[in-house]
Amino acid sequence: MLVRKRQLAAKIEVAEGTAEALTAAEAKFLVYSPKVSHDIEMFTRDPVRSSFSGMGKVAGKRPAGLSFRLELRGSGTKTTDPAWITLLKGCGFESNALKSAAIGAITGGPFQHGETITGGTSGGKGRVIFNTVTGASKVYYVVISGALQSGEVITGGTSSATATTSGAPVTEGQEYRPISSGVSSLTLGSYEDGVLKLIKGARGSVKFNFKTGEPVMLDFNFQGVEAGITDTALLTAIAHETQKPPALLSATLLLDAYSARMGELNIDVNNALAARDDINDSRGLLSYQITDRNISGGFNPEMVTVATYDFYTKFFGSTDITLALNVGATTGNMFKFYSPRLQLTKIDDEDREGLALAKCSFDLNGSVNGDDEFSFVQL
């Protein structure tokens, strides 16, 4: 049996903890280093008696884990989710159609990422994506209700900013953001050159890894319930997506308005996972639930003068920093990552071959209403 001959399939469950049938249609992922782990709880039988000999253990609850990597690449059509959306949904994300409306000058701006805008004539509502300042030609948003229309004044519910639209809404692509409820559970199948290891009731966490000159890599770690290990042939006639992933080059990375020079960046969603015990289940578990998250990360920009960019004053003052990063240049295969409230939590004095670096750790914080600490879009 060959390690190179492996496939991954994933499907959203209709009933949480009930395994779905998997086919080639659910196996479009091209993954790196998939690995299944079983950490079965074993009850030790050690009653007192005249002998020290062990009496064997009793197998109990049967959790299972699955970890792997895959490339960030688009579907090729900006309004169509890539195959990895299934995996992302199991990590507490949702997908939404991204719209834009052309606007004139903004009064009292900026429009704030995550706030609700309302059309003064149509009554249409949308959730703003990206802080939008005066001079911007359009505002990006996700529809909440109704539809904005041309020639009306839109008003920000938090900022009270206003602007007049000058065209009908346009569909721009897809938005992906973390959510705190309604997270899908997955059935996962690791096909390993003749053996299928099945996991049900799975949820997980994901880490985005950015390295100059390489594709952005997504590291997934799922936890679920072991649902069978059987002799099963590899799937055939899989319609893999054909887009090549964009390399992290000409990426237009901004901290506030400063174009920092750096080689690496990571964003870790850090979901907390809890087992849902089920005495009625033959494995002792129904599923795993996401109970919390703490999105954090790090980057290593070259150190610069205070006048150029004052990392330390922002660190000492708990000052919010906006992070914007564009990846790719081809429609249907390019992405923009955005966070309006990056907070530095540590700065280390390091170097790379003699170049001074400000190695930073950070948290991505949300507003009081939440679920707006971070999002990215396919364009």
Beta strands, then each sheet from edge to edge (+ up, - down):
strand 1: 6-12
strand 2: 31-38
strand 3: 42-44
strand 4: 57-59
strand 5: 63-71
strand 6: 93-102
strand 7: 116-119
strand 8: 125-129
strand 9: 138-145
strand 10: 153-156
strand 11: 162-164
strand 12: 170-178
strand 13: 186-192
strand 14: 195-211
strand 15: 217-231
strand 16: 253-255
strand 17: 262-268
strand 18: 271-277
strand 19: 285-293
strand 20: 296-301
strand 21: 321-327
strand 22: 335-352
strand 23: 355-364
strand 24: 375-378
sheet 1: 1+ 13- 14+ 15- 5+ 2-
sheet 2: 1+ 13- 14+ 17- 20+ 23- 22+ 21- 16+
sheet 3: 1+ 13- 14+ 17- 20+ 23- 22+ 24- 12+ 6- 9+ 8- 7+ 10- 11+
sheet 4: 3+ 4-
sheet 5: 18+ 19-
end
